[in-house]
């Protein structure tokens, strides 16, 4: 059996949190979810101190992100997911890096991540596929602000000039580091596909973030999720 075989439905019926990296996270008490399963993305591991521990999973499938930051990601003590095309960039990764084929048919829901599936122009789409495969329900999104001040055209490569206003940390994308302009329209197509896939399976994705402009998933108050604790 493969590692992915072992992960299939391994957390059936358990809730998890997927954190985007938007500045709205600075308005939230992230320590509340330290006893839950947490999926962080790209340089989201920089949130570990605010949460009180490292994430359970870290997802990075963007070529530029992996090339620039894979060394620091390798040091994060958790399971990582990346794109199999970037195996060489991880430079002999350990057993905690799982490689996916995210070059599948565009905008097609794929509940089985052992098969190729589309990245959907956002790492959050990949994380939602992973969470579904592992059986999580419900899945809560936070920090997916779905709004950027970045003036770069969608999918265009650009270089940071400093003080990142689109992420939770002004140094999230340091001076001289590259990124791609966000493609919100195509991201929304992917989110609609994911919402339908979860709903038809009798499962839910809920937006528990603040200041989020993502309206595809039903809203829920973040703090209310911890009232019983």
N, C-alpha and C positions, 0 to 999 in steps of 0.2 A: 504493500500500500504506500501511496505517496503522502507527503505532509498534508496536502490539500484534502486527500481522502480522510485523514484523521480530523480535519477541521470541519468537515461537512456536518452541519446541524449540531456541532459540539456545544453550542450555547442556546439550544432551542428554548424559546419562551422567556429568555432573559433580556432585560433591557440594556441598552448601551447608549453612549453619547459619542457623536462625531463632531469634533470641533473644527470649524473653519478657522481662518486666521485674521478675521476682521477686527478693527479697533473697538467694536462693541464689547469684546471680551474684557476690556478694561473697566467696564461697568458692572461686571458680574463677579460673584464670589465663586471661583472655580473650585475651592476646597470642598464645597458641598458634595461634589461628585466623586470624591477620592475613593469611595467604597464601591463605585460602579466600574463597569468596563468602559474604558476611554480609548477612542481611536483619534489620534492626532495625525496631521498631514504636513508634508514638506518640513519646514522649520518649526512646526508646532511644538516640538519637544522643548523649545525655549520656555514653554508654559509650565514645565514640570515643577518648578519651585512654587508657583502660584497654586497648583493643584495639591502639592504635598507629596508627590511621587511621580515616577516616570509613567508614560502611557502603557497600555497593554499592547497596542498596535500602533505602528507608524507607517504611513502610506506615502510614497513618493514615486510618481511615474513620469514626471516631466523631465525631458532630456536635459534641459538647462539646469534645473534644480539638482538633479542627481550629479551632474558633472561638477557643479560648484560646491556642493555641500555633503557629498556622500561620506567623506571622512568623519565629519562630526556626527552624522546619522549612524554610522557603524558603531559609534561608542555608546549610543542610547541602549540601555539594557531592556530591550523588548523585542518582540517579533516585528520584522519590517517586511513590507510588500513593495516590490518595484517591478519595472517592465523588463522582461527577459532580454530585450535588445540591449540593455545597459549592463549586462552581467560583467563585462570587462571593466566598466567604470568603477564597480565596487571593489575591484582588485582582490580577488580571492575572498569573497564574503564568507562569513561564518554560517553555521546552520540556522541562524535566526533571520536570514533573508530569504524570502519566498518570491519567486519570479513568476509573473503573470504575462499572458499574451493579450495585450490590450490593443491589438490591431484588428479587431473583429469588425463585422458589418456595422456601418454607421447607424446610430439611433435604433438599435435592435436590443430589446431587453433580453439579457442572458442570465438566468438565475444560477447557472452552473459555471463558476469561474475557472473550472478546469478546462473549459473551452474558451476560444478567443471571444473577446467582447470589446466594445468601443469605449474609449476613455470619456467621450462625451464632452470634451473641451473643459473639463474641470475634474480635479482630483477627488472632489467630493462625490462625484458620480461613481468613481471606482470604489471608494470607501463604502458607499451604499450597496454596491454589488457584493462586496466582501461580507458586510454585515448580514445581508440576506442569506448568503451561502452558509454562514455560520449559525443561522437560525435565530438571530436576535429579533426581538419583538416586545415592545416598540423600540424604534430607533429615534433618538432625539438629536436634532441639529442645534448647535449653538455657534455663534461667530460666523455664520454664513450670511454676511451682510448684503451680498448681491448688489454692491454699489462701490464704484471706484472713482477716485479723483484722477487717476492715471489717465493722461491724454493720449496714450499710444493707441493706434487703431487696433481693432481686434486681431489677435494672432501675430501682430508685428513685433519684431524683436526690438527691445529698447534697453538702455543702460541707466542704472540708477545714479542720480546726482546727489543723493543724500536725503536724510530725514524722511523716511518712508511713512506716509500718512494713510496708507491703505491697509496696514496691518497693525497688530496689537503692540508691536515694538517698533520704534522709529529706526532701529538698526536691523530690522528683519531682513531688508535687502540693502546691504551696505553699499557705500559709494563704489562705483565701478562694476558692480555685479549686474548680470543681465537677467531679463525676464521677457515674457510674452504679454502683449496687451490682452486683457480679459475679453472673452467673447460671451457676453451675457445672453444674447439671443439664442445661440446654439446650446449654451448651458441649460437654458430653460427647456428646450426641446428634450434634453436628456432627463431633466428632473421630472417632466411630465410622464415620460416613459417609465421611470422608476416608480413614481407615485402609483401609476396604473398597475405595475407588476406587483408591488406590495399589496395594494388594495385587493386585487383579484386573488391573491393568496390568503386573504383574510388577515393581513398584517398592516402595520402603520409606520409611517415616517411622520414625525411631528416637529415643527419648528419651535424650539424653546428659546430662541435667541431674542435679544433686544435690538432695536434699531435696524432690524432686518427688512429688506425690501423684497425678499423672496416670498411670494404669496401662493406658491403652488401646493405647499404642504400645510395642513391645518396648524393653527397656533396653539400653544400651551404655555402657561406661565412657568418659568424655570423654577422659581422658589417653591412653587406649589408641589413640585415633584419630590420635595424632601420634607414636607410637613410631618410625615409619619415617622421620621427618623429621630 
